[in-house]
Structures are given as C-alpha cells and as structure tokens.
C-alpha cells in the first residue's frame, strides 16, 4: 500500500495550521528551546511516545536546551498526512 504524497497547495495550507514549522525541501522542521537540558530531554521522551504510537518517527537533533525536529515520509519521498498529524500532536505537547 502506497502513501499519498501531498501537493504544494495542500502543504502550504496545512503549514498555516501549525505553530512555527517551516518547509525545508521535502520536510517540515521546527526548533524549540527549553529552560534546561533535562527539560529538552523530557520533551523528547514525550514525543517519542507519540511517534511510536503513530509508527512515524521524526529526525531529532538535540544540543543542550534546543531540540530540532524534522518530519517527512521517506516511503513517499516527501510530505504526507502522517507528517502533519504528528506535527499537530507535537504542538500539543509544546502547549500542553
């Protein structure tokens, strides 16, 4: 079963629904800063549970109190609904 890649118009529309995500090539990215390294790691652990449940895993880059997330669907060669669903859940963790 193939996963449907989103077109540019849909991507632009879906990006407007997210907080601080930007389009970078065939992916969306967001960087977040936390009060401490442990706060950043706690956030990573929370989103790891979301990613595992969705069976869709972001690229995660952490340096001290900063976390950079990249989402794309490698099987589809670009962005799919799965990326935007997980980004929305991640935004919920930021605000929750």
Secondary structure, DSSP 8 states (H G I E B T S, - for coil): -------HHHHHHHHHTSSS-EEETTEEEEEEE-SSHHHHHHHHHHHHHHHHHHT---EEEEETTEEEEEE-BGGGTB--HHHHHHHHHHHHHHH-
